[in-house]
Amino acid sequence: MDVELKERALKSSKDALNLLKTKKLISKTDYDNLNNLNKDFWNNFLNITYEKSNSKALVAFSGGVDSTVSALIAKKLFKTELITVNSPIILNAQQKQEISDLANKLQLPHNFLDVDLSEIKENTLKKKYHPCGKCHSLIENVALNYALKNGYDYIIYGDMLSTGPLSIHYLNEGIIRLNIPSFLVLTKNDSKKLLKSENICIIQSYGCNLLKIANKNKNMQKFTIQRILREVRAQVITKEEGLKNIKDAILNDTNIENTNNTKNNTNSKNSKTIF
């Protein structure tokens, strides 16, 4: 990533953090920890000591690179729990087991929350809309409701693009949303390197099983490609990785139409975690 672009984004994250402090929406301990994280992360993150916080954080955990590095960082700052939105439409038994194994590797409590994605799948098959926006909104609502019900102070996502004022902001009823990769201006390669230092290697093709259904339609492929190009333009993934992801989206010919059948929807190439 361009150095000037990174410096501007880090300053913008710091400004968003300071705004929470000015409005008295964040504790002194959390402010100091996040301020030090923003300032010192690129120097020596793994050896930085943070003051113990009593705040509870909920990480939306898919088991991918971005949510895993978010969980790894969050556990140094907060009392952290992981949740994974679960549906047979997007996760099969093998994928669920890999996510559980990774949560155990991180030594963090973890729960699956069941959701109904049948309507989104049906409308995707009918070519009414691209599923990512609808699915993303549903996941955020599930996470927020769980956080409100269980007294969490933070909801943490592995979003790389919500930089500046969107990287950390107040939601409602005392909950702060923190997008750790965008708050720290992490690229995908940065996150992979950090995970490698913890002996975690995550190998993935692009997109979940529902997105792969959408990408069977040529018109929906262009929306998937636009999402990938946004990440390339923001320099959070390289041009080479962008091209790989586009090829994954266009050329994937795995038979996953019957995603309710575990035997049919298992795709060992979709995700693999190596410890």
Secondary structure, 3 states (H helix, E strand, C coil): CCHHHHHHHHHHHHHHHHHHHHCCCCCHHHHHHHHHHHHHHHHHHHHCCCCCCCCEEEEECCCCHHHHHHHHHHCCCCEEEEEEEECCCCCCHHHHHHHHHHHHHHCCCEEEEECCCHHHHHHHHCCCCCHHHHHHHHHHHHHHHHHHHCCCCEEEECCCCCCHHHCEEECCCCCEEEEHHHHHCCCHHHHHHHHHHCCCEEEECCCCHHHHHHCCCHHHHHHHHHHHHHHHHCCCCCHHHHHHHHHHHHHCCCCCCCCCCHHHHCCCCCEEEEC
